[in-house]
Amino acid sequence: MKSMVWGVVIIVVGLCVLLGAIFGINIPIIKILFGLFLVYLGVKVIFGAFSWNFDFKAEKRSSDHEAVFAKAQFQYPNAKEAREYVTVFGSSQLDLSEAEDLTEQSLETVTVFGESEIVVKKGLPLRVESNTVFAKSEFPGKNISAFGQFHYTTPGLKEGDPALNLKVTVVFGSLKVTEKD
């Protein structure tokens, strides 16, 4: 059916060119074809036969420390003893609530065009260095939705006290640190 439609279009264009060359009759072919195309699209939309089909073939990848175009659940410690967790165009949750002795540990998360959540045990002393670019970083009792650098420290934590050190980078995404009982 499609080949017949294209065949008719080519014949009509050829006839219009011949009419213009032999008889001096100029028919605005491009304008007519564009108008017919718009009418065709309108009819398809009205009758529900028109849809956009994009077959997105991006590689979905998820491991014990990265999620690319995927949803992932990270555990600490993991098999690779990863210290950096990456989420790109996806979502992830890093569960630190069951981990033992996290004080004086340093972990880093990077979230780009995605959503990340870090779950920590309630009362765990935290030091967080947050770098956000058009993003939202949310910490227990403190929110930041901005552009720039922010430091969060668990209330009552003094300089030199042992704590979990997190470095988070969020670009066009969101990160939330939540406490679990």
Secondary structure, DSSP 8 states (H G I E B T S, - for coil): -HHHHHHHHHHHHHHHHHHHHHT-----HHHHHHHHHHHHHHHHHHTT------------EE-SSEEESSEEEEESS-TT---EEEEESSEEEEE-TT-S--TT-EEEEEEESSEEEEEEETT--EEEEEEEEEEEEEETTEEEEEEEEEEEE-TT--TTS--EEEEEEEESSEEEEEEE-
